Amino acid sequence: MSTVVEVDGVVRRFGRMTALDEVSFSLRANTIYGLLGRNGAGKSTLMQIMNGHLLATSGRVAVLGESPWERAAVRARMCLVRENQLYPDQFRVHHALRAASFLFPGWDEAYAQSLVDDFQLPRSRQVKKLSRGMLTAVGIVIGLASRAPLTFFDEPYVGLDAVARQLFYDRLLADYAEHPRTIVLSTHLIDEVANLVEHVLLLDRGRLIVDDDADHLRGAVTAITGPAAAVDRIAASGTELHRATVGTLTRATLRGLDDAARGTAAELGVTLEPLSLQQAIVSLTANGMEGSR
């Protein structure tokens, strides 16, 4: 697959605070990425830099082979949907959609109107009078209907109830199947997007600690439970992220458990339990482990 975004050694500081610390990765065409991490990890800052809304303190960003900063042709091929998106006070819902139709060359008006109906948005209501969930839905409509080759959703679920969130995920996946493009989702609701995300970028305190395919990451972190001596033997073959002992049993979370160790675990009566994507992410960020890029 072709590379559409390259981020090389990006650092971003705000005064004495380092929001991003030597972040490097690339984005492939026609792939859904999960940009994950705790609050304050640097996700929003990174999205703004990739979209040309913010300059890096140092490092290089190339989008479709060019810098996104002050490049209208490049930015026209990207759509960033932000949690705190602002609109002019006088704008109504239909004004926001009309403005978006001029900004994005691939805009699909019929699809936009279909999404408005799906999310039950009042077309004539002023945007500033919308509920938090409806405001989020306006951004989702714009992000999906833009059909931008690079589409970024920064915390796209704020204010949405479970039904509306599932509607978003369903519409995103269906439209992605019909119109493939690169989509980056920044979210804390990892379990909800686990079946959507193909590749994970995990930030922790401004550093990229995981850059891995989601399927590989799901199988890369394992919980093992058994007698302490047996767990110690198995744990030696991987990287230990966490350990707890209750009575005679010890439970450890490991990354990088090899096939030989898995075989030995069965012989020693040690139970192996694969972790979900969310459990794996929690284990990695809770311990500040540094992953491969």
N, C-alpha and C positions, 0 to 999 in steps of 0.2 A: 504494500500500500504506500502511496505517496505521502510525504510529510507536508502538513499544511501549517504547522506552527513549530518554531524552534525557540526554546528558552535556554539561554546559556549563561550560567553564573550570575543570575539576577540577584541583586541586593537592593533592598529598599529600606531606608531609614527615615524615621520621623523624629528629628532631634536626636536624642540619645537612644531612642528605642529602635531596635532592628526588627522590622516586620517580616522581611524576607532575607534569608541568609544563604547566598550561593546556591540558588535554586536552578536546576538544569533538567530539562526533559524535552520531549517532542510529542506532538499530537499527529496522529495519522488521519487521513481522509476517511470519512464514512465509518466512524467509530463513536460509541457512546462512552464518555468518561465520567467517572465519579471523582470529583475533587472534594476530598473528605478531610476532616480534622475538627478539633475542638473550637469553641469560640475564641477568637483572637489568634488563631493559628496562622493567619495570613491569606486565607482563601479569597476574600473580597479584594484585597490589595492586588493579588496576583491576577485576578480577572480584569481589574481595571487597567493594569499594565498591558496585558495581552490585547485589550481592546483600544489601546491608545488614549485612554482617559487619564493616565497617570504615567509619569516618567520614572524609570528605575534610577536609583542612585548610581548603580554601576551594573555592568552586564549587557547582554544583547537579547533582543526579541525580534524575531522575523515572522511575519504572517504572510503566507503565500509568497515568500521570498523577499518581502519588503518590510521596513519598519512601519508599524501601524500609526506612529505619531504624526499627526497632521497630514495623513494620506487619505484623502476622501475616497479614492477608488478602492483602497483596501478596506476601509471602515464600512463601506457600503455592502461589503460581503460578509459582515459580522453583525450579530444582534446580541446585545447584552441586556438581559432582563434582571433588574436589580430589585432587591427587597424594598428599598426606600425610593423607588422611582418617583420623580416629581413631574407634574404636568402644570401648564399654565392654569391660573385660577378659573378662567372662563371656560375651560375645556369641558365638554361633555364626552361621554363614552364614544360617540360616533366621531367626534373631532379627533380623539386620540388615534382611532383606527385610520381615519382619513390621512392624518399626518404620517403615520407609519407607512401607508401605501406609497407615499412619495419618497420615503427614505430607502426602501428596500426593493431592488429591481425584481426580485422573485416573488413579490407579494401576491397572495392568492385571496382575492376578495370574497369569493364564494365560500372558501374554507373558513375565512375569518367570521363571516356571518353565521355559518353553521356552529362554530365554537361559541359565539355569543349566545346562541340559543341553548347550546348544551349547558353552559354555565349560568344561564338565566340572568344575563346582564341587562340592565335597563339602558337602552341605547341613548336616551335623551337626558339621563340624569348627569348632573355635574360630577366630574371625577372626584372633586374634593368632598363630596357628600356621600361617597360610596363607603360601605363598610370595609374593614381591613381585608376580609376575604374576597370581596368583589374587586377591590383594587389589585390584589394579587392575580385574580382571574384575568383582568385586563392585560396585565403583563404577559401572562401565559398565552392569551390569544395572539398578542403581537409576536411573541417569540416563535410560536408554531406557524402562524400564517406568513411570517416573513420569509420562510423557506431559505433563510440565509445559509450559505455553505458552512459557516461557523456560527453556532448558536450557543449562548451561555445563559444558564439559569442560575442566579445567585439566590439560594434559599427560596425556592419557588413555591413553598407550601405555607408560608406565613398567613395565618388567619383562615386557612381552608380547613373544613371538617374532613373526616375520613372519606366520605363519599366523593367530595370534590377532588381530594388528592388522588383517589383511585381513578377518577375520570381523567385527570391530567395525565397520569401514567399510561392509561389505556390509549388516549389520543396521541400521545407522544410516540408510543411504540408503533401504533398503526401507521402514523404518517411517516415515521422513519423507515418503515418497511417499504412504503411506496416512493418516498423521496429521501434516499440516504444522504446524510451529511454528517459533519462532525458536531456532536452535542456534548457540552460539558455541564454537568449537574453538580452544584455545590449544595450539600444538604447534611443535616444531622440525622435524618430518619433513614439510616442505612438499610435496615431490614426491608423497608418499603420499596427501595430502589434496587435491591440486590439482584433482582431478576432482569433489570434493565441494563445495568452497568456492565460494560465489557472490559474496561480497564480502570484500575484504581490509581489515583495520585493522592497520597496521604501526606498532609503537612502537619508538623508538630513543632510548635514554637518557632515558626518561620523557616524550618528546614524540611526538605522533602525526604521522608524516611521510607516511603514505599512508592515504587513505580513498577506496577506488575499487572498482568492479566488477572481479572477477577476470578476466573476458574482456578488458576494456579494458586492464587492467594487463599481461596477457600480450603484447599487441601494442604496448605503450607503450615498451618498452625493447628496443633493437636493437643488435646487435654489427655493426660495419662493418670491413671489412678491405681494404686496398689501399695504393697508394703514398702516402707521407706528405702530399704536396701535395693529392692528391685527397681523402684523408680529412679534411684541414683544411677543405677547401671544404664538404664534406657536414656536418661536425661543427658548423659555424657556424649551422646551422638548428635545432639541438637543444641540449639540456643535456648536456654531457659528464660522465660518471660515472667513467670509467677509460680509461687509454690505455697501450699497451705497443708497443714497436717491436722487431722481430727482423729483422735484415738490412735488406732494402729494403722490407719490409712493415710497416705500422702497423695495429694493431687498436684500435678505440675502442668503448666502450659508451656509447650515447646514449639519452636519454629525450626523447620529444616530436619525433621525426623526422617532418616533414610530407611530403605526397605529392609535392610538387615536388622535394624533396631526394631522394626515392627514385627519381624519374625521372632526375635528374641522376647519381645513383650508377651506374645502368646504363650511361649514356653514358661515364662515366669509368672503367668497369671495376672499380668498388668492389663487393665482395660484401656483401650484407645477410643477416644471420642473426637471426631472431626468437629471443628467449630464453624458456626455460621460466619458469614462475611462480617456482620456487626460485631460478633464476639472476637473475631480475629483482630479487627481494627481497634477495639477497646483494649485488648491485650497489648498490642503494639504501642499505642499512644500512652497507655498507663505506665509503661516502662521506658519510654523514650528510646526504643530500639531503632537503630539505623539500618534501613534496608538497602538492597541493591537498586541501582538505577538503570 
